[in-house]
Amino acid sequence: MNRQSILKVMGLLLIYVAITYSFVTNGFGVAPWNEWAVWEQGSEVMVMKRIEVDLVNRETSALGLASYEGDELTVLERLAPENISDLRDSAPQTFTPYESEIGGQAHFWSVIWRDLGCSSISCLHAFNSALSAGAVLAMYLAFSLIGARALGVAWLISCSLSPWIAFGARNLFWSPWLYFLPAIASVGLVLARSRRSRLIAGLILFIVFVLKYLMTGYHEISAFVMLAAAMPIISILFRRGTKFNIKLQLWNSLIVIVSSLAAFMVVVSVHAKILTGDIPSGLVKIWTNTVLRRSYGQPEDFDAVYSESLTANPIHVLWRYMWPDWWTDLLSFSFNRNGNIFSVSLGSASFMVLTVACVAFVTIRISRGDQKWIRDAGLMVMGFAIAAVWLMGAKAYANNHIFILFFLWYWLYVPVLIFVFASFVMDYKKRLASVFESWQRKNLHANLSDHSGVMAPSAFVPPTATELPNLKEC
């Protein structure tokens, strides 16, 4: 390995350590501190209760997660180091399972706690953050391989500096690294050159989808499937992949979708069997309580607490996630948690500003016959659709979780906005510099006129004929 390769590896390791540190501690002030410290603790309790019953060896459901109970957080106190010796007496006698998914992540974290010695919430957070940072770095490499390094850098910037990614990166319920595994696995299919390598890549992809559904269920299903299916399309837009075979990459995208569907059918059948002991009746229960309740079910069929979300307009729900309810910065960074040494951020309005700017840039490319508009427009449409399809398709769920799902924009759309913006500036920097210089000259002439009372040369207006003196009279 030459010196340049060693430096690259060291650079990647340094970035990995920095992202992990940020996810574990919020040490770079990426997310608002008060909200980060308590974000989605109720969902983590669902995992911790599984760890609790496993520690005391109580008989429970095969479903991994405990039911959601809002702000009931006493299990966090019971699992604190100073109280864990009394756990057999203090732990509740019953375990009510969460039925909307198998909840494999709870079993996973329970094994890590009990068998690997990572027996504290802080340790699990560090473990989860390290996995999330690894997934972010792997996606950077994936985008660099099948697209362009600039797109990979845009992804790295947006996910490393996103308050919404920082909120969820260490959360044991969400375990966000699992959402990116299918997209990472699909890169193997994009780059496969032989029939054997394609079969292996396809098998790995199927296994990864099964793992994802077993671990964190079906929520955001359209988003992570579309992200994985987008990877071959991205290779087409950048003319990358296996000898740039468009037809092959379109087939790869279809294979991703079929693999996801096959994995889903396997896992949902297992889920249904666990729920009721009978697959058909279990599927009916999943359809009613998991699908309809989160999307377009009839309000009268559910608890009144879901009525507002079930009657919400899907376009309005999408709009809420684009403008009125976005309360954090788009991106943020500081050298310390409080930002009193150095900090920089793009405010919440930046999302819409970048969107409008990038639409304008694509329009300019079209008007100038610049074929890169196809690439930029394709990326923007895919990125937007990944978030929008889920937010509108699961509109009741999205409306009810308005404090969570902003992270969907960062899976592709925000990185694409950064990429399209930077690409346009680099491609048209000379023309933009000329426009800027012209604007500066106009401002300079205007200032000279205002301060000296003498009209600047460029602002001179010739007199009309009626204003000229009569030469005959002179």
N, C-alpha and C positions, 0 to 999 in steps of 0.2 A: 504493500500500500504506500503510495507516494505521499509527499508532504501535504499536497493540496487536498487529497482525499481524507487524510487524518484531520486536517483543519475543518473540513466539512462535517465529519462525524462529530468532532468536538463541539462545533457550533450547534448541531442538532441536539446533542446531549444537553448543552447549556440552555437551549430554548425549552427542552422538555422539563428540565428542573425548574425553570422560571415559571412555566405554565402550571406545573404541579403545585408549586409554592403558592401561586395566586389562587388556585382552586381550593387549596386546603385552608388558607388563612385570610384570603381576600387582602393580602398584604400590599397589593398595588392599587387598592381602592377602586377596583373596577366596578363593583356593585355598591350601592348605598349600604353603609355598614349596619345600621339598625335593622333594615329589612333582610339583609343577607344572613345575619346571625340567627334569625328565627324562621326563615323561609321554609314553608312546607314541612314544619315539624310534625304536623298531624299525619302526614303520609309516612314519615319515617317511623312513627309509632307503630304503624301496621307491620313493619319489618321487625322492630324490636320486640314486639309481643310474640312473634314466632321464635326468636332467640330465647326469650324468657321461658316459654313452655318446653322447648327442647332442653334447656338447662336443668329443668326439674323433672324431665322425662314423663310428661303428661300425655295421655292419649288425645290426639286432635285429628282434625280433617287433614287429608292429603293436600288440600289447598294451602299455599304457603302463607298468604297474608291474612292478618286479622282484619276485621271490619273497621271501617273508618269511623272514628268517634270525635272528630273535630279537635277541640282544644284539650282533650283529656290526655295529659302528658305524664301521668304518674309513673309509667313504666321507665321513663328516663331516670327518675330518682331511684327506683328499685334496682336498676342495673348499674348505678354508680358504684365505684370500687368500695366505698365505705359501707354500702348497704347490701352488697350482693351475697354476703354470707347468710343473710336472713331471707333469701329469695324464696325458699321452699315454703316458708310460712306467709310471706307477704304477697306472693303471686296469686292472682285470681284463680278460682277453681275452674272457670269455663273459658273456652276460646271460641269466639264466633268468627268463622272465616269470611273473607271478602270473596264474593262469588263471581265477580266480573272477569277474573282471569285466574290462571293456575298459580301465579305468584312464585315462580321458581327463584326469583332473586332473593326472596326471604330465606329459602332453604340454602341458597348459595352463601349468603352472609352469615347464616347460622353456622355453617361448616367452617367458614373462615374464623369465626369467633371461638368455636369450641375445639377445633382440631388443629388450627395453625397458630394458636396463641395470640391472635389479634383480638384480645378480649376487653375492648373498650370502644365506646362510640367514636372517640378521637382517632383510634387506630383504623377503624373501618372507614372513617371519612378520608384518612390519608390514603388508604388502599384504593378506595373508589376514585379519588382525585387523580391518583397515578394512572389508573386505567383510562379515565376520561382524557387526561393529557396525552396519553399514548394514542388514543383514537383521533384526537385533533391533529397530532403530528402525522399519523398515518394518512389521514385525508389530505393533508398538505402534499405529501409525497404522491398520493394518487392523482390529484389534480395536476401536479407537475408532470407526471408521466403521460397522462392521456390528453391533457390540455396544454397548458403553458405554465411555466414557473410563476409568471405574474398572477395567474389565477390562484395558484397555490398560496402565494404570499397574501393575496387578498383574503383568502379563506383563513389563513393563520391569524391575520390581523383582526378580522371580524369576530372570530370565535374566542381569541385570547382576550380581547378587549370588550366583549359583550357582557353587560350586566346580567342579561337573562341566562346566558350560558354559565356565568359565574354562580348565579343563584343555584342552579341545579346540578353543577358538576360533581359535588360531593354527596348529593342526596341519595340515600340508600334505596328509596323506592323508585326513583326515576332512573338511576344508574345509566346516565346518558350515553356512555360508551357503547352500549348494546344497540342503540339506534343506528350507529354508523357502521357496524360490522357488515351488514349486507352490501352497502355501497363500496366498502373496502374490498370485500370478496368479489364483487362484480368486475373489479379491475383485472383480476386474473383471467376472466372470460374475455375481456377486451384485448388483452395482450397474448392470449393463447395462440400458438402457431400450428399445432398439430392436432389431429383428432383425439389422440390420447390426452393431451394437455387440456383440451376443451372439455372432455368427459370428466377429468379430475376437477377442473375449475367449476363445472356445473354441479358436481356432487358436493363440493365444499360449500358452494352457494346455497344449496338446498339445506345442508346441515346447519348453516349459519342462520337461515330463516327459521328453522325449527327451534334453534336455541333462543332466538329473539322472542318468538311467540311464547315459548315456555317460560321465559324469564320475566318479561315485562308486558306480556299480553298484546292486545290488539289496538290500544289507543294510539292515535297518530299513524294508523296502519297505512293509509294512502300516502302520507308524507314520506315515510322511510322507504316504502316500496318504490315510489316515484323517484326518490333520490338515487336509489340503486339502479333503476332503469334508465336514469338520465346519464349515467356514466358512459355507456357506449355512444349515446347521441352527442355528448360533449366531445368524444374522440373524433366524431365526424366533423363537427363544427371547426375543430382545430386541425383536421386532416392528420390525425394521429391514429395509433392502433396497428392492427395487423395489415400491413401493406395498404392501409387506407381503403379497405373494402367496405363500401357503404352498405351493400346488401347484407354482408356478414354482421356488421355492427347493429343493423336494424333487427336481425335475427337474435343477436345477443340481448338486445333490450327486451324482446319478446320472451326469451328464455328466462330472464330475470323475473318477469311478471308471472310466468307459468310456474317457476320454482317457488315463488312466494305463495301462489295459490295452492300448490300441492302441499307445502309445509303447513299452511293455514288449515287445510282440511284435516291433516293428520292431528294437529294440536287441538283444534276445536272439537274433534271427535273424542279425544282423550278427556278434554275439559268437560264435555257433556256427560261422559260416562262417570266421571268423578262426582258431578253435581247430583245426578238422580239415579245412577246405576243403570240407566237406559239411554242410549245415544239419541233416539228421536225426541223423547221428552226433554232431554237435557238441551238439545239444540233449540227447541221451542222456548225454553227458559232463558237461554242466552240471547236469542233474538229479541225477546220481550224486554228483559231487564238490562241488557247491555247495549243492544243496538238501538231499539226504538226509543228508549229512555234518553239516549244521548243524541238523538237526531230529530226525527219527524213523527214521533209517537203522538197519540191523542192525549191531551192534558188530563182528561177525565179518567184515564186508565192508570194514572200514577199519583203519587203524593202531591198535595197542593204546592209543596216547595219547588217542584219542577215546572210548574205551570208557566211562569214568565219565560223561562228558557225555551220551552217547547213551542211557545207561540211567537218567539222572536223571529224577525225577518232576517234571513241569512245574509242579505246584502248589508243590512245594518250591522250585523255581527262582524262581518269582514271589515267594514269601515271603522268600527271601534278599535280594531287591532292595527289600523293604519294611522289613525290620527287622534281622536278625542281622548282615548284611554291610555295612550302611551305616555307614561309619567317618568321613565328613566331616561338617561342619556342613551343615544344610539351606541356610542363607543366611549370608553373612558379609561384613563391611565394616570397614575401618579406614582412618585417615587416612594411614598409612604402612604399608609392607610388613610390618613386625614387630608393628604394633599397639600399640606402647608409648606412643603419644600418645592415641589414642582408638580403641576397637574395639567392635563390637556383633555378635552372632551368634545364630542359632537353632540349637541343637544337633541332632544326628542324630535324637534322639527326637521332634523337632518334627513330623516327617513323619506319624507315627502319631497324635500328639496332635491335630494339625490335622484329620486324617482323622476321628477319633472326634468331635471337636467339631463339625465341619461336618455329619456325619451326624445328630448330636443337633439341630443348628439346623434342618436340613430337617424332622426329625420334629416339632419345635416348630411350625414354620410350618404343617405339615399339620394338627396338632391345633387350631390357631387359625383354620383356614380361610384362611390366607394363600396366595394363588395363586402367589406368587413361589417356592414350593417346586418348582413344575414347572421353572422356569428353573434353579434351583440344582441340583436333582437331575439334570436333563438335562446340564448342564455337567460335573458330577462323573462321571457315567457315561461320557460321551465322553472326558473327560480320562484317566480310569482305563483305559478300553479301549484307547486309543492306545498306552499303554506295555504293558499286560498281554497284549494279543493277540500282540505280537511276542515278548515274553519267554517266553511259553508255546509259541507256534507254532514259534519257532526256539530251542527250549529247550536243545539241545546247544551252539549258538553262544553263547547267553546264559550258560549255566553255565560255559563256558570263558572268557568275557570278563567275569567278575564285577567286574573292576576298571575297566570302561569304561561300561557301558550305563545307569548311573543317570541320565544326562542325559535319557533318554526321559521321565522324570516331569516335567521342566521344560517340555516342549513345550506342554502344556496343563494337566495335573493340578495341579501346584503353583501356577501362576497362579490357577486356579479356586479352590483352597483359600483362598488369600489373599483373593480377591474375595468368596467366600461368607462367610468369617469377618467381613470388614470390613462387608459389606452388612448382615449380621444385627445387628452392633453398632450401626450407624447407624440402622437401622429400629426397634430396640428399646432405644435408649439411655436413654429416660426410665424404662422399666420396669426395665432393668438397674441404673440409678442408684438407683431405689427399693429394689430388692433389696439393693444394696450398702449403702445407708444403714441398712436394717433389720439387716443383718448387723453393721454397725459398732455400732449401739445395743446389740445383744445382747452383743457383746464388751465394750463399756464397762460394762454392768451386771455382767457376770461379773467383770471386773477390780475394780470397786468392792467387790463382795462378798468377793473374795479378800483385798483389802488392808485393808479397814476392819473386817471382822468383822461389819458391819451389813448385813442383807439389803437389797438394792436393791429399790425399789418393784415393778419388773416381775417380780422373782423371788420376791415374797411368796407364801406358801402358807397359806391359812386353816387354823386348827386344826380337827381333827375333833371330834365331839361328846364323845368319851371324854376328850379332852384339855382341854375347858372345865371351869372350877371349878363345884362344886355350889353353886348360889345359896342353896338352902335351908339348907345347913350354914353358909353365911356369915352 
